[in-house]
Amino acid sequence: MAFVRDIADDFLSLFFPRVCPGCNRHLVRGETILCMDCLCAMMRTDFHLIRGNALEQIFWGRCLVEKAAAFSVYNRGSRIRRMVHLMKYRGRKEIGDALGNLYGTYLNGSGFLDDIDVMVPVPLHPARLRRRGYNQSESIANGLSEATGIRVATGILTRALESQTQTRRGRYERWENVEGLFVVTKPEKISGKHILLVDDVITTGSTMEACVNALHDAAADVRVSVIALAAAQKLSI
């Protein structure tokens, strides 16, 4: 049966070639969303193995974050940057699911997720969600959940206003752009829980800071950790 599926897959690839979003190379048998070259070329941060890592440090004195981690390094020439762009602006939702699943597999057994109760994706404003058709952070969280078994909760944290894009904004401008944007609608669902906030990219941490503060304002006994597919290069040093 597997042989028949392989033959059918090869036949379809002749007419509808599958292309890796990271490098535009045709995928071969055994490769699904990403090619092996891109998977191997993505620079890992290994933040999940390092307490007090550079990503955790950007939240010190700003908000109370238990742990922080990111899969890869986000810079101008990185393959992860291209994949995030396709996921956010070109309708490639499946990239989020695939990379989230990959990262979840990578985290399993590391201890980073041992005391996490639930994953909460950083929400989009409803208007932006309608335009895009999906929340890329939720796709990433779903991939993580598939690999780890930790459930995803949506609707707990909501976005009250639609902010402008954070691209090309400085750190203070980014903080101003997200201040007061997030609201917890079901505080009873997070009381006493350890929440893992999930996003696509962390640059200055302003969006995560606003989310973390909203969660703590709603439930004083909540614990919050953060995770993303990528972190800005300066945070990986």
N, C-alpha and C positions, 0 to 999 in steps of 0.2 A: 504494500500500500504506500509506504514511504517512497519507494522507487517511482511509483506512478505520479505522486505529488511533485517529486523533483523534476520529472520529465515535463509535467504540465507547467511548472514554474519556469523552467528553461524556455519552453515554447512561448509563453506569454512575454517573457523578457525580450524576445526578438522583436516584438511589435510594440510593447510598452515598457521600454527599459526603465529600471529603477535607478535613481541617481542619489548619491550620498549628498546631503545638504551641506556638509562641511567642506567638500572639495570638488563636487560635481563629477566625481568618477562613478562609472556604472558599478552597481552593487553586484556581487557574485553570489552563488549559492551559499547559504548559511549566514549571509548578512541580511539584516532586515532594514532598519532605518538608516543606520550609520555603517560606514566601512571600517574595517579593522585598523587601517592606517590612521583614521581620525580618532578612533577610540584610544589608540596608543599615543597619539600626538598631543592630546589634550593635557595640559599641565595640571597635575593634581596639587592641591594645597596641603592635604593631610591635616587640616585644622581639627578634624574630629579626634585626632590622637594627641592634641596639644592643648592642655588647659592654659588659659591666659594667653591664647594666640593673638595674632595681630587683629583679627576680626573681632574677637571679644573686646579687645582694648578700645576700639572706637566707641563702644557704648559706655565705658567707664565714666562715671560722673554725669551721664546723660539720662540713663534709664537702667532699670534692674533686669539684666539678662543673665540667666544661669550659664548657658553654653551657647557657642556660635560656631558654625561651620559652613563651608562652601566647597563645592566639588572641584571647580577649576578656576583658572585665572582669566580675567576679562581684560583684554587690552586691544589695541587697534588692529593687530594682525592675527588675533587668536581665532581658532576655529569655533570655539564656543560662542564668540561674539556673533559670528555669522549665523549660527544656529539659533541663537536667541532672537536675532533680528527676523529670521524667517518665521519663527514661532509667534512673534508678537505682531508682525506687520504683513505677513504673506500667507496667513491662514494655515500654517503647518502645525496644527495642534498636536499631531502625533509625535513630534519631536519632544515636546514636554513630557508626554507619557513615557517615551522610550528612555530619555535621559534621567527622569525621576526614578524609573525602575532600575536603571544601571547604578545610580547613586545609592539607592536603597540596598541593593545587593552588596555594594562596596562597604556600606555602613554596618551591615549585619555582622554580629560577633565582635564589633569594636567596643561595645559598651556605651556608645554615645546615645543610643536610643532606649536604653534599658528601663529608665523610669519615666518615659514619655507616655502620657495618657491619650492624647489626641492631637492630630495635626490640623491646623487652621491656615488655609491659604490667605494671603493678603488679597482683600477683595477689590474688584473694580467697581466703579460707579455704574449703576444700571444702564445709563445711556451709552457708556463706552462698551459695556458688555453686549448690548444689543448690536452695536456697530461691528464689533469684532466677532461675535458669535460664541465666544468662550472666554474663560479666564485662564490665561497661561499658567498662573501660579496654582490654580486648581488642577490643571493637567499634570503639573509636576508632582503635586501632592498625591494625586491618584496613582501615579507611577511608583512613588515612594511607598504608598500603602500596599500596592500589589506585591512589592518585594518584601515588605516588613510585617504586614499584618496589622499595622496601626491604623485605626480608622481616621477618616477625614470628616471634619465637621464644617459645614458651610452655613451661613445665615446667622452665626453667632456674632461675628465681627462684620460690620457693614461700613460702606463708604457713604458719608452723608452728602458730600459735595464732589463735583467733578473738578479735579485739579488739572492744571496745564502740565504738559510734558516736563519731565525733570532734565531732559537732555540739554546740555550746555549751561546748566545753572550751577552756580557756586554753592558751597555748603550752606551758608546762611540763607540764600535764596531758596534752596531745596527745603530747608526746615520751615521757612515761611509758607511755602507752597503746600505743605501737608499738615500744618498745625490745625488741630481740631477737625480733621477730615474724617476720623474713624470713630464709630460708635459701637458699643457692645449692646446688643438687643436682648440677649438672654444670659444675664450674669449668673443665674443659678446653674447654668450648664458648665461654667468654668471654675466655680468656687472649689478650692482645694485641689485643683487639677494642675498637672504640669503640661503646658501647651507648647507645641512646636510650631512656630510661625514659619510659613513657607513662602518664598518669593523667587523670582527668576535671577535678579542681579542685585548685589549690594554695592553701592559706590561710596557715598558718604554715610549711609545708615539712617538718613532722615526719615524715610518711609517706615522702616522697621521701628525706629524710636517712637514715632507717633502711634503705631499699632500697640507696641508694648505698653506705653503709658495709658492708652485707652483701656487695655485689659486690666492693668493694675488699678486704675480708677474705678472700674466696675466691680472688682473683687480683690480685696486686700490680700487674701491668702492664696492667690493664684501664682504659680511659678511659670516663667516664660523663657524658652530658648528659641533661637532663630537658625534658619538654614536657607541656603540658596544654591542654585546651580553654579553661580559664578560670583567672584568678588573682584573688585578693581585691583589692578596689579599692585598699586601702592600698599594695599592691605595685606599682600602675601609676603612682604619683605620681613 
